[in-house]
Amino acid sequence: MAAIGTRPVSAPGWTGQPRTDVAIVDCDVHHSLTKNEDLLPYLSRVYRERVADYGFLLPGSGYFNAPKRAVRPDLSDGCDVNGDAARKRGTSYESLREVHLDLWNVDYAILTGGNMYSAGVIPDPEYASALCRAFNDWTIENWIAKDSRFKMTMAIATSDPRLAVQEIDRIADHPAVVGIQLPTGARLPYGNRFYHPIWEACERHGIAVSVHPGAEGAGMAGPPTGVGYPTYYLETRLARPQMAMAHCVSLICEGVFERFPRLKFAFVEVDQFWVPGLMWHLDADWKSLRDQTPWVKRLPSEYFREHIRIGSQPLEEPEQPEHLLTMLEAMHADETLIYCSDWPHWDWDDPATTFPRLPEHLHRRIFADNARELFNL
């Protein structure tokens, strides 16, 4: 039994050891606008009029998310945590503080937004960049200022790297900014040289790149899967590992980490089971085909373990719990895995009941140290 936050909690995933420094970094906390009008003061007149007349015009995939009745009563008090109540929770600092930050003694919460994930696949790059700029300023004024535990990954639109770099240069040195936020949906995989100016700016400012599901199959982005457009949301949800794998392989094979050796990526909400197989397969194929990518000078798995981090939510739930520990060992979780709650979504993961009991060193790497190194905390 360990005193966690304001309540005593006994759970297999919590070690109960006394803490004297940073113990929990939550790398995926969603904050969102209450209404579109909240952003108007941060936009120029021409874009204020556009939003007032037409809304944000952000592309969507059209897939249904989880039903309103899919809730965790123990955490939601019977509320609808996917529809109106989820939006209310995502806009409420007080709810986040009470039910998550204070309860679990979270040291840092990385705000990852959600409203602007599809901005980068809007055809108008100036408008997309203006939305991201406004959302960043709104976040700093309305969230960052409320709690010293908040850090943020800034919204940028990748459709015009020049404009993206301008936004990075504008606020990346703010003490709360620890990275940029991108969706998995994109016109090109992220290793493509089209994005190199953005990666150069991130490395120059010492901030990370966080990639979260979003925008796939919407706007100018490609389809959610390698074989086209599925029918149901469940299918798109299970396609997230495909998207993460495509971006990771692209980053390694295009030599991004040779060109930008201090750059680091986080892929969150994309499962974890694929990580060992990807590293094994890519290493084997690279040994036979390395003449095609001579700039890849080391085993691909070495680049992965050094530069790429994977979020814990949603964590795999095998029938035999020991299989999860085997997977964690195979993916080098002490180097690659970071804790993510995915607050306030219907399937969010608290830090105590999500994992089985872990060795102290592994527990600390997943819940704190990997994220501290990733985000320079």
Secondary structure, 3 states (H helix, E strand, C coil): CEEECCEEECCCCCCCCCCCCCCCEEEEECCCCCCHHHHHHHCCHHHHHHHHHHCCCCCCCCCCCCCCCCCCHHHHCCCCCCCHHHHHHHCCHHHHHHHHHCCCCCCEEEECCCCCCCHHHCCCHHHHHHHHHHHHHHHHHHCHHHCCCEEEEEECCCCCHHHHHHHHHHHCCCCCEEEEEEECCCCCCCCCHHHHHHHHHHHHHCCEEEEECCCCCCCCCCCCECCECCCCHHHHHHCHHHHHHHHHHHHHHCCHHHHCCCCCEEECCCCCCHHHHHHHHHHHHHHHHHHHCCCCCCCHHHHHHHHEEEECCCCCCCCCHHHHHHHHHHCCHHHHEECCCCECCCCCCCCCCCCCCCCHHHHHHHHHHHHHHHHCC
